[in-house]
Amino acid sequence: MRTKQELTAAIRRDRRAALVINAGSRRGREHCERARARLVAAGFDLLGTYRTDRPGQLEESVAAAADLKPDVLVVGGGDGTLSTAGRLLAHRDIALGLLPLGTTNNFARTVSVPLDLDDAIAVLTQGKVIDVDLGIAGERRFTNHVGVGLSADIMLRTPPRLKRVSGRIAYPLTALALLGRHRPLRATVRAGDTTHELVTHQLYVANGGFHAGRPITADADADDRLLVAYPVGGASRRGLIRATVRNAATGHRRTLRDEPFLAVGELWLETDRPARVEVDGELCGTTPIRVGVDANALRVMAPADSPDR
């Protein structure tokens, strides 16, 4: 493995890259050709270009692109796309380059990559390689979060066309449609010698600093060796709505020391009945589940002034 400084220098000097675009992401189809042209214009030598259009094709494309041994593997898509790429690039001597083309783009926000396509490409030419943590849910690595409860049902039921048309508002619209018949969960979270019991419609375990396009807290990020577990509201549906609005409005002013956040390196999550688990927007089994941290597992191209522990 090269040092981060050596890999940064190689990317800036040689610009050896491969490109994978998820055309099924919100803006993927629209920007697929433009992204390729912009990278070429920026001086990148594209060893391979892959466009994915169907489920199951993404992992194959990322694996094939990585086999070309680029210095930076540029991936365009949403959080699910980038989480898949991050999982496949864990502990490899390849940096992940981000083109945020999804609905909420939480991972890009966490590592301060701009959402504008041209500005994101500028990060690839002028930025630096940093190391970030990945979460591990069961055996699956992830970039952003694990969701148990209503969010898993939302991921199952939100129409792709609604996401393309309305953006991140598609999720609360689907949530409102499902909430009337959703039952709260009784959850037990064990971390070290402590046990936390709660009743809620929704529980998250976050690795990154953003959720639904908004900050979780002012001090949560993907490079602190910590997971942040937190319920959204209690047993009532009205409480879930109030807590969702509060989190979106005040996350940038709250800290990990505030209620109801639990910042730990590892936890075990059980629920009173098997509940679906979504990992970065993709369904991934049911509870119970162990969630941990794989520290400094992924190399990412980030702005040149990004902090890096």
C-alpha positions as CSV (number, residue, x, y, z in Angstrom):
1,M,0.0,0.0,0.0
2,R,1.3,3.4,-0.9
3,T,1.0,6.2,1.6
4,K,-1.8,8.7,1.2
5,Q,0.7,11.3,0.0
6,E,2.2,8.9,-2.6
7,L,-1.3,8.0,-3.9
8,T,-2.3,11.6,-4.0
9,A,0.8,12.5,-6.0
10,A,0.2,9.6,-8.4
11,I,-3.4,10.7,-9.1
12,R,-2.4,14.3,-9.7
13,R,0.6,13.3,-11.9
14,D,-0.7,10.3,-13.9
15,R,-4.5,10.7,-13.7
16,R,-5.0,6.9,-14.2
17,A,-8.7,6.3,-13.5
18,A,-11.6,4.1,-14.2
19,L,-15.3,5.3,-14.2
20,V,-18.4,3.5,-13.1
21,I,-21.8,5.3,-13.4
22,N,-25.0,4.0,-12.0
23,A,-27.6,5.1,-14.6
24,G,-30.3,4.0,-12.2
25,S,-29.4,6.7,-9.6
26,R,-31.4,9.9,-9.6
27,R,-29.1,11.9,-11.9
28,G,-27.0,9.0,-13.2
29,R,-28.6,8.6,-16.6
30,E,-28.7,12.4,-17.2
31,H,-25.0,12.9,-16.4
32,C,-23.4,9.7,-17.6
33,E,-21.9,10.9,-20.8
34,R,-21.2,14.4,-19.4
35,A,-19.2,12.9,-16.5
36,R,-17.0,10.9,-18.9
37,A,-16.4,13.9,-21.2
38,R,-15.5,16.1,-18.2
39,L,-13.0,13.6,-16.8
40,V,-11.3,13.3,-20.2
41,A,-11.2,17.1,-20.5
42,A,-9.6,17.2,-17.0
43,G,-6.8,15.0,-18.3
44,F,-7.8,11.7,-16.9
45,D,-6.7,8.5,-18.7
46,L,-9.8,6.4,-18.4
47,L,-8.7,2.8,-18.4
48,G,-12.3,1.7,-18.5
49,T,-15.8,3.2,-18.4
50,Y,-18.8,1.2,-17.1
51,R,-22.5,2.2,-17.1
52,T,-24.8,0.1,-15.0
53,D,-28.5,-0.1,-15.7
54,R,-29.8,-3.2,-13.9
55,P,-29.7,-4.6,-10.4
56,G,-26.7,-6.8,-9.7
57,Q,-24.6,-5.2,-12.4
58,L,-23.0,-2.6,-10.2
59,E,-20.8,-4.9,-8.1
60,E,-19.6,-6.6,-11.3
61,S,-18.7,-3.3,-12.9
62,V,-16.9,-1.9,-9.8
63,A,-15.0,-5.2,-9.5
64,A,-14.0,-5.1,-13.2
65,A,-13.0,-1.5,-12.9
66,A,-10.8,-2.2,-9.8
67,D,-9.1,-5.1,-11.6
68,L,-7.7,-2.5,-14.1
69,K,-5.7,-1.1,-11.1
70,P,-6.4,2.6,-11.5
71,D,-5.1,5.0,-9.0
72,V,-8.6,6.4,-8.5
73,L,-11.9,4.6,-9.2
74,V,-14.5,7.3,-10.0
75,V,-18.0,6.3,-9.1
76,G,-21.2,8.2,-9.9
77,G,-24.4,7.5,-8.1
78,G,-26.2,7.8,-4.8
79,D,-25.4,6.5,-1.3
80,G,-26.2,2.9,-2.1
81,T,-23.9,3.0,-5.1
82,L,-21.1,4.6,-3.2
83,S,-21.5,2.2,-0.3
84,T,-21.2,-0.7,-2.7
85,A,-18.0,0.8,-4.2
86,G,-16.6,1.5,-0.7
87,R,-17.2,-2.1,0.4
88,L,-15.4,-3.5,-2.7
89,L,-12.5,-1.0,-2.3
90,A,-11.9,-1.5,1.4
91,H,-8.2,-1.9,2.2
92,R,-7.1,-1.6,-1.4
93,D,-4.5,0.7,-2.9
94,I,-7.1,2.6,-4.9
95,A,-8.8,5.8,-4.0
96,L,-12.6,6.2,-4.4
97,G,-13.6,9.3,-6.4
98,L,-17.1,10.6,-5.8
99,L,-19.5,12.0,-8.3
100,P,-22.7,12.6,-6.2
101,L,-25.6,11.8,-8.5
102,G,-28.1,10.4,-5.9
103,T,-31.0,11.6,-4.0
104,T,-29.6,12.6,-0.6
105,N,-25.8,12.2,-1.2
106,N,-25.0,11.8,2.5
107,F,-21.5,10.2,2.0
108,A,-20.4,13.0,-0.3
109,R,-21.6,15.6,2.2
110,T,-19.7,13.8,5.0
111,V,-16.4,14.0,3.2
112,S,-17.2,17.5,1.9
113,V,-17.3,16.6,-1.8
114,P,-19.5,19.2,-3.7
115,L,-22.7,18.1,-5.2
116,D,-22.1,20.0,-8.5
117,L,-20.6,17.7,-11.1
118,D,-17.8,20.0,-12.2
119,D,-16.9,20.9,-8.7
120,A,-16.7,17.2,-7.7
121,I,-14.4,16.6,-10.6
122,A,-12.2,19.5,-9.5
123,V,-11.8,17.6,-6.2
124,L,-10.4,14.7,-8.2
125,T,-7.8,16.9,-9.8
126,Q,-6.9,19.2,-6.9
127,G,-7.8,17.2,-3.8
128,K,-6.0,14.7,-1.6
129,V,-6.5,11.1,-0.5
130,I,-7.9,10.7,3.0
131,D,-8.7,7.6,5.0
132,V,-12.3,7.1,6.4
133,D,-13.9,4.5,8.5
134,L,-16.5,1.9,7.2
135,G,-19.2,0.5,9.4
136,I,-19.8,-3.3,9.5
137,A,-23.3,-4.6,9.8
138,G,-23.1,-8.3,10.3
139,E,-20.6,-9.1,7.5
140,R,-21.5,-6.2,5.3
141,R,-19.4,-3.0,5.2
142,F,-21.1,0.3,4.7
143,T,-20.3,4.0,4.4
144,N,-23.3,5.8,6.0
145,H,-25.9,4.1,8.2
146,V,-27.9,1.1,9.3
147,G,-31.6,1.7,9.6
148,V,-34.1,-0.5,11.5
149,G,-37.8,0.1,11.5
150,L,-39.8,2.4,9.2
151,S,-36.8,3.4,7.0
152,A,-36.4,-0.2,5.8
153,D,-40.0,-0.3,4.8
154,I,-39.5,3.0,3.0
155,M,-36.6,1.6,1.0
156,L,-38.7,-1.3,0.0
157,R,-41.7,0.8,-1.1
158,T,-40.3,4.1,-2.5
159,P,-40.9,4.1,-6.3
160,P,-37.6,4.8,-8.2
161,R,-39.5,7.2,-10.5
162,L,-40.7,9.2,-7.5
163,K,-37.0,9.6,-6.4
164,R,-36.0,10.8,-9.8
165,V,-38.8,13.3,-10.0
166,S,-39.0,14.7,-6.5
167,G,-35.5,14.0,-5.1
168,R,-35.1,13.5,-1.3
169,I,-38.7,14.5,-0.6
170,A,-39.6,11.1,-2.1
171,Y,-38.7,9.5,1.3
172,P,-40.9,11.5,3.6
173,L,-43.8,11.2,1.1
174,T,-43.4,7.4,1.2
175,A,-43.0,7.5,5.0
176,L,-46.3,9.4,5.4
177,A,-48.1,6.8,3.3
178,L,-46.7,3.9,5.4
179,L,-46.8,5.4,8.9
180,G,-50.5,4.9,9.6
181,R,-50.1,1.1,9.8
182,H,-46.5,0.9,11.1
183,R,-46.0,-0.7,14.6
184,P,-43.2,0.5,16.9
185,L,-40.4,-1.8,17.8
186,R,-39.1,-2.6,21.3
187,A,-35.3,-2.5,20.8
188,T,-32.4,-3.5,23.0
189,V,-28.9,-1.9,22.3
190,R,-26.0,-3.5,24.0
191,A,-22.6,-1.7,24.0
192,G,-19.8,-2.9,26.2
193,D,-21.3,-3.3,29.7
194,T,-24.3,-1.1,29.1
195,T,-27.7,-2.0,27.9
196,H,-30.2,0.5,26.5
197,E,-33.9,-0.4,25.9
198,L,-36.3,1.8,24.0
199,V,-39.5,1.7,22.0
200,T,-39.5,3.5,18.7
201,H,-40.6,3.4,15.1
202,Q,-37.1,4.1,13.8
203,L,-33.5,3.4,15.0
204,Y,-30.4,4.4,13.1
205,V,-26.7,3.5,13.6
206,A,-24.6,6.0,11.7
207,N,-21.0,5.8,10.6
208,G,-21.1,9.1,8.6
209,G,-22.1,12.7,9.6
210,F,-25.2,13.2,7.5
211,H,-28.7,11.6,7.2
212,A,-31.4,12.6,4.7
213,G,-29.1,15.3,3.5
214,R,-28.8,17.0,6.9
215,P,-26.2,16.9,9.7
216,I,-26.8,14.3,12.4
217,T,-24.7,16.3,14.9
218,A,-22.1,19.0,14.5
219,D,-19.3,16.5,15.5
220,A,-20.2,13.2,13.8
221,D,-18.1,12.2,10.9
222,A,-16.7,9.1,9.1
223,D,-13.2,9.4,10.6
224,D,-13.7,9.2,14.3
225,R,-13.8,5.4,14.9
226,L,-17.3,5.8,16.3
227,L,-20.8,4.7,15.5
228,V,-23.7,6.9,16.5
229,A,-26.9,5.0,17.5
230,Y,-30.1,7.0,18.0
231,P,-33.8,6.5,17.9
232,V,-36.1,8.9,16.1
233,G,-39.0,9.6,18.4
234,G,-40.7,7.1,20.7
235,A,-43.7,4.9,20.5
236,S,-46.1,7.4,19.0
237,R,-46.3,8.2,15.3
238,R,-46.7,11.9,16.1
239,G,-43.4,11.7,18.1
240,L,-41.6,10.2,15.1
241,I,-42.7,13.1,12.9
242,R,-41.7,15.7,15.5
243,A,-38.3,14.1,16.1
244,T,-37.7,13.9,12.3
245,V,-38.4,17.6,11.9
246,R,-36.3,18.4,15.0
247,N,-33.3,16.4,13.8
248,A,-33.4,18.0,10.4
249,A,-33.6,21.5,11.8
250,T,-31.2,21.3,14.7
251,G,-28.6,18.6,13.9
252,H,-25.9,21.1,13.1
253,R,-26.3,22.5,16.6
254,R,-26.3,19.2,18.6
255,T,-23.3,17.1,19.7
256,L,-22.7,13.4,20.4
257,R,-22.9,14.2,24.1
258,D,-26.6,15.1,23.8
259,E,-29.6,12.9,24.2
260,P,-30.5,10.5,22.5
261,F,-27.2,9.8,20.8
262,L,-25.0,6.9,21.8
263,A,-21.5,7.0,20.4
264,V,-19.7,3.7,20.6
265,G,-17.2,1.5,18.7
266,E,-19.4,-1.6,18.5
267,L,-23.0,-2.6,19.5
268,W,-25.4,-5.5,19.4
269,L,-29.0,-4.7,18.4
270,E,-32.1,-6.8,19.1
271,T,-35.8,-6.1,18.6
272,D,-38.9,-7.7,20.0
273,R,-39.7,-9.2,16.6
274,P,-37.5,-9.7,13.5
275,A,-37.3,-6.3,11.8
276,R,-35.9,-5.5,8.4
277,V,-32.5,-3.9,8.3
278,E,-31.5,-1.4,5.5
279,V,-27.9,-0.6,5.0
280,D,-27.3,2.6,3.1
281,G,-30.7,2.3,1.5
282,E,-30.5,-1.4,0.5
283,L,-32.3,-4.1,2.4
284,C,-29.9,-6.4,4.2
285,G,-31.5,-9.1,6.4
286,T,-33.2,-8.7,9.7
287,T,-32.5,-8.2,13.4
288,P,-30.7,-9.2,15.6
289,I,-27.5,-7.7,14.2
290,R,-24.0,-6.7,15.3
291,V,-22.7,-3.3,14.1
292,G,-19.0,-2.4,14.3
293,V,-16.3,-0.1,12.8
294,D,-13.6,-0.9,10.3
295,A,-11.2,2.0,11.1
296,N,-9.5,3.8,8.2
297,A,-10.7,1.1,5.8
298,L,-11.4,3.2,2.7
299,R,-9.3,5.8,0.8
300,V,-11.3,8.7,-0.6
301,M,-10.5,11.7,-2.7
302,A,-11.6,14.7,-0.7
303,P,-10.9,18.5,-0.9
304,A,-7.3,19.5,-0.2
305,D,-8.2,21.2,3.1
306,S,-10.1,18.2,4.5
307,P,-9.0,17.1,8.0
308,D,-7.5,13.6,8.1
309,R,-6.7,11.8,11.4
